[in-house]
């Protein structure tokens, strides 16, 4: 894996303890700054936990899945274009420091690679989903004796992720019957934030969100960056005068876009090294700002994505009624992975932090990796009683508002009631579940 940052061989911290807290995230990132990449981090196969055996007499019969697309190039040119606009002016005006000139040269090469591949799934992303599929098959072999239905949003990187996953399953069982489909008709629940969906909600979380005040009335993203990051110090490493950037851009936005662009290098096979751009302490501050940005844009108080929860619940009813092994796979985007976890209050992620500076007590964006995968695995005994276990990236989750039967296993009837109650409280439309 080609990391943005120097790789430090360190055991991953356990995620499934409630409320990990700011000190854990800070320690993790300072120990290995790679994790400052947030949602650009890669699915960590070494961190997959040993699965707790199901209670005696229960066997897996059904999987309900949601997976983010695999590692990709930058999804659009917005961030790198904004950075290069200022850097090019600095270069032509002789306003860059010697280090700034060196960074400018590397960014030009980086941009050429990105511009040729905007939004594309990388070869790393293809391999991720194939390997996740193989691991899933090996964990739940009983389920993959039946049929598999897979759907994705129409983005190529999602379709290709679905195809890679299903290829991985077929390598384990060539006789497996798999149906795949994609299209805008699935966007209402796979990702209602996509403008191509039939009922697009009109959410455009970029420049308008950049200046949104958080729900506590404390910060916008620029004011939090100013609070967390020594902006002038960083900019003066790159430019001879801080004022030069202020004349052309918001310095906080420039740094955020620079950070956002360069953390992508771990997701692509081309080798670039930007480990010298920020110190570990600066990266921690930028990660806190990015964590704030993701929460402030898509946080659990907004409940914009209840349709995916509805789809999970009612399709589970339909699929379990088959009384045969079955797997339902969905491929989409990071925002919906976050929404599912928030709505289920998995590992306390849905709880409201005390203020903006404590968001990371409950939400750490480096958990929402490229190819991040939620699996609800259903187990049934001979009497028809059904238990369910939820995992994120192969790590068992606590469903914080429910009482477990044993370890990470919960009664499906309890989780279903929780979801139905949640839907009744937060449902945004009465449109029926489709497809």
N, C-alpha and C positions, 0 to 999 in steps of 0.2 A: 504494500500500500504506500503510495507516495503522499506523505503528509505535508501539510503546510508548515508544520512545526517539527522541531527535532523530536523524534519518538523516544519516549522513555518507557522502558519495560517495567510496567507496574501493574499489579493486580487491580482489577476494577473493583470499585466499592459496591457493596450490595445495595440494590435500589429498592427492595421491597419492604424496607422498614418505613413506618409512617413518618411524615414530616422530616425529611432528611436535614433541612436547615441550611442556612447560608454558609455556615462554616464548612460544611461538607463540600458544597459546590466550589467554594473558594480554594479549599485544600486540593480538590481534584484538578482544577484548572492550573493552579500554580505548580503542581507536581508534574502535570502533563498538559501544556498549553494547547495541544491538539483539540481538547474538548471545548475550547472557546469557540470552535466552529459552529456550535449550536446545531441547528437542523441540517447543516452541511456535513456533520460527522457521518461516518459509515457504520452500518450494522456491524456490531462486534460479535463475531461467531465464537470468540473465546469467552465471552461473558454469558453465553447461554447457560442457564442453571440446570442442575440435575432435577428432573421432574419428580414431584412427589407422587408416589403410587396412589391410585384411586382407592377409596374404601372397598373392602372386600365385596365381591359380587357385582361391581359396576364395571362396564366395558364401554369404551368410546364408540359412539354410533353416528356422530354428526359434528361437523366443523362449520362455524360461521366466521368468516375471515374478512379483514380489511387490510390491504397493504398499500403503502405509499410506493410510487414508482422508484426504481433504483437510482443509483448515482447518475447525475447528469451534468452537462455543461450549464453555464448560467442560463436562466430561463428567458432573459431578454437582455438587450444592450443598455438598459437604463443606467445601471450603476457604473459599469465600466466606461460608458460614454461620458458620464458626468465627471468621472475622475480624470479621464484622458483629456477632456476639454480644458481643464485647469492645468494639467501637467504639460500639455502642448504649448499653452500660452506661456507657462513658466519657462519652458525650454527655448522658445523663440525669443523671449524677452531677456534671456540670460538671468532669470530670477531663481533658478534652481541651485542648490548647493551641490558640491561634487557627489555627495550621496544621493541627492535628488536626481541628478543626471543618470546615475547608475540605476536607480529605481525606475526612472522613466524608460530607459532602454529595455529593461525586463518587462515592464508593463506593455510596451508596444508589441513585443513578441507574444505575450500572453493574450493580448486582445485579438491578434490575428487568428490564434487558435480558437478563441471563443466565438469570434464573428463567423467563422466557418461552421460552427456546430451549435448555434444558439438553441437551447432547449432540448437538445438531443440526449438520449440515453447514452451513457458512455459504455465502453466494454466492461468496465468495473461494475456498472449497474446491471448489465446482462448477467454477469456471473453471480451477482448477489442473489437474484431471485431464483436462479436455477439451484443454487446451494440451499436456500431457504426451503424450497420445495422438497428437496431430498431429505433435509432434516425433519420437515413436517411429516413426510411419508413414514420415516423411520420411527417417529414418536407416536403416530396414530395409524399404524398399518391396517387396523381393523376398519377404519373409515374408508380407506382407499381400495376397498373391495367392491364399492358401489359406484354411483355416478358422480360426476363433478360438473358443476355449472360455474362458469367464470364470466364476469362482465368488467368493463373498464370505461373510464371516460375516453373521449375520442382523441386525446392527446397522444401523439405517437409514442412518447416515452412510457405512457401508461399501458398502451396496447402491447408494446414490445416487452414490457415487464410481465404482463399477463402471459404472453406467449412463452417467455423464458421460463416462468414458473411451471406452466403446464408441460413444457418440454422436460423439465426436471422430473415431474411426476411420471411422465411416460417412460422415462429412462428406468424408473424403478418398477413400473408395471405397464408394459407395452399394450396390454389388453384393456387398460382403463378407458372408460367411455367419458370423454370430455366434450362439453359444449362451450364454445367461446363466442362472445359478442361484445361490441363496443358501439358507442354513439351518443349523441346529445340527449337521447331519450332517457339516459341513465343519470344525467347530471343533477336532476332535482335532489337526489339523495347521495350520489357519489361525490359531488361537489357543487352545491348550489351557487358558489361564488364565480363559476365560469360563465362568461357572457354568452356562450353558445348553447346553454341549457334552455329548455322551453319556458322555465319560470325563473329566470335569472333575477336575483335579488338586488342587483345593482350595487353590490359591494365592491369598491375599488380601493383596496387598502395600501396605497402607496403615498404619494405626496400629501394628500389630504389628511392621512393618518399621522404623518410625520409631526404635525403640530397639534394633534388632538391631546387635550388635557386628560390625564388619567382619572379613574372613578373616585379617587380620594382628593382630587383637586390639587395635587402636589407638583406634578411634572408634566411637561411635554417631552418628546424624545430629545430635542436639542438641549433642554435644560438639564435632563438627566445625564446626557453625555458630558455636559460641562461639569456636573457634580462628580462624575465617576472617572473622567479621563483628563490628563494634562494636555489639553488640545494645543495650546501654544507651543509647548515643548516638542510635541510630535511634529507639528507643521514646520517649526523652525529647523528641524533636522532635514527637511525636504526642500524648503524654500528659504531664500536668504532673508526674507522679511515676511512676518506674519500677515502684514497688511495686504500683501499681494493676493492671498487667498480671499480675504474679506472683500476685496474689490470685485471678485469674480464669482464668489459662491459663499454660502453659509459654511464657515469652517467646520461646524459640527456635522453638517450633512456631508461635506467632503470626506471627513474621516470615517463616518459610518459607511459611506459608499465604498471607500477604499477597503475597509475591513470586509464588507459584504462581498466584494469582488475576489479578494485574494484568498479568503477561506475556502473558496471553491476548489483549490488545487488538489485537495485530497480525493476529489470525486472523478478525476480525469486521469488517463494513462500518461499523458504528456508530462514531462518532468519540469517543474518550476519550483524554485526555492524562494519564498518570501518570509523566511523565518526571522529575518533581521528587521522587518518593518515595524513590529511592535514588541515591546518587552512583555514577559509573562504578566506583570502587574497591569500593564496597559490593556492587554488582551482580556484579562478578567473584567476590567471596567467596561470594555466594549461588549463583552459577552453579557454582562448585566444589562447594558443598554439594549442589546438585541433581544434578550429575554423579556425585558419590559415591552419592547416593540411588539413581539409576538403575542404577549398576554393582552396588551392594550388594544390590539387589533382584533384578536379572535377570542378573547378571554371568556371564561365560563358564565359571566353575567349577561352575555348577549344571546345565548341560546338560539343562534341562527341556523343551526344544523340539526334540528330535531328529526328531520325526515330520515336521516340515516339510522337513528335509533328505532324509529318506527319500522323501517325496512328490516332491521335485524330481528326485531321481536316477531313481526307477523310472518316473515319468511321462515323463522325458526318453527313457528306453529305449523306452517304448511309442510316444511321439510321433515319434521319429526313424525308427522302423521303418515309418512310413507312407510314407516316401520322397516326401513332398510338403510344400510350405510349410505351416507350422502355428504358431500362437501359443497359449500357455496362460497365462492371466492369473489372478492371485489377489489379492484385496483384503482387507486386515485391519488390523493395528495395529502401533504402533511397537515393542512388545516383540519381535515376531517379526522385524521388520527387523533389530533389534540382534542377535538370536540367529543369524540367517543369517550376518551379517557376522562375528560372533565364531566360529561354527563353521567358516567358511571361512578364518578368520584373514586376512581381507581387510585390506590396509594395516596388518598387524600388530595388528589390534584384538583378536585372540584371545589375545595374549600377556599373561602376568600381570605387572602393575606391581610394582615393588619394595616399595611400601607404599601406604597409602591416599592419601597426599599426592601421589602420582605417577600416579594413575588417568588423568589427562588427557594423559599422555604417549602413551597408546594409544587412549583413547576420549574423544571430544568429542561431547557430546549434541547440540550445534547442527548436527551432520551428519545427525541423524535428524529431518528436518523434517516438517512437515505435508505430506502427499502424497509423502513420501520413497518412492523407487522403485528397486528392485533389478531389473536385467535381466541374465539370462544369455543371451547371443546366441551361437548355434551356427552355425558355418560349415563347409561341406563342399566338397571338391574332387572332381574326376572319378574319382579312385581310391577315393572313399568315406572318406578320412581326415577326421576331424572336429576342429575347433578350437573353443574357447569363450572368450568375453570377458565379464568381469563389470563392470557399471557401477552406481554409486550416484548417483542424481539427475543422470544424464548425464555423470558423471565416471568415467573408466576407473580400475579398481582393480588393485592388485597382489595376487596370491594368494601370500602370503608364504612358504608351505611348498612351493611348486611352482616348477619351472624353466620359464620362458616359452619358447615357440618363437620368438616375435618380438614385441617390445613388450608389450602387454597380452593377447596371445593364447597360450592354453595348450592342450595336447592334452586332449581330452575324456577319453580313456582314463586320463590321469594324474589329472585331477580326480575322475573317477568312482571310481578306486581309493582316492584320499584319503578320499572321502566314505564309501565302503563300510567302510574300515578304521575310520573315526571312528564309524560306526554300530555296528559290532561291539564297539567299546570302550565306548560310552556308551548303547547301546539300553536303553530303560526297559521296553519290552514287546515281545512277539513278534506283536502284532496286524498283519495284512497291510495294505498300502496299499489305500485304497478311493477310489471316486469320482474 
